[in-house]
Amino acid sequence: MANKNLVSINDFLASDPGVFLDPANLGPSGNPSLKIDPTRPNINPAFNAYTGPFGIKPGDHIIFKAYIKTAPPTAPGDVGERASGGVLGIDFYGSEGGINGTVMQNGQILFVPSGSTYVMFDTPNWTLRTMDFIVLPTYPFCVDSGLPYTTPHPEGTPMVPSQIWVWLQEWSALNSATERAAAWFADPELYINPTPIVQAGIPIWVIPVVLLGAGVLYLATKKK
């Protein structure tokens, strides 16, 4: 697949009054951000915005990223809490429905706060979070993932992924029922199998750029 961004901020707007575009908070690109505001009536109690599905297979290279900023927490327990704030994530689906999900920058299922995509509450500046990983042959089935599935399996059953959904979320690991701080998201990008080029003998991943005066898209390449 070419280096085409598969999502826009508008793709994450759902029929949920707590998720909306916020022209008062522009992202780094100058476009309106998406605000998740738990103080408004929410149909979706998880306070997230999502889009999909996107077809994938084991071995695919996934890059998903977005800018995030957050308001100060309203629940005292969330002050300085690493696993609370704004977060982006990916859910894996197979032939029988939902399998599991991840919020880790390296795509692993095991949660480690220091390697997650969380931006803590009370982060007023735009902060980029990126997930960049290769899809594994299987992912362990999670009974309590909250994802819909057609056939229940024992916890941890290996299942082959064939689709992903990507999402943006305001979340508190400790106080999800009471935390009412907002989170903003801007300039999301999703790439599946972006085209590699070689720079100084090392494969890197780039976005096509327009070379000034050429009028034609090229993949920027530097040779020794």
Secondary structure, DSSP 8 states (H G I E B T S, - for coil): --S-----GGGG--S-TTEEEEEEEE-TTSSEEEEE-TTS--S-TT-EEEEEEEE--TT-EEEEEEEEEE---SSGGGTT-TTEEEEEEEEEEETTEEEEEE-BTT--SS--GGGB--EESS--S-EEEEEEEE--S-EE--TTS---BSS---TT-EE---EEEEEEEEEETTTTTT----EEEEEEEEEES--EEEETTEEEE---EE-TTT-SEE------
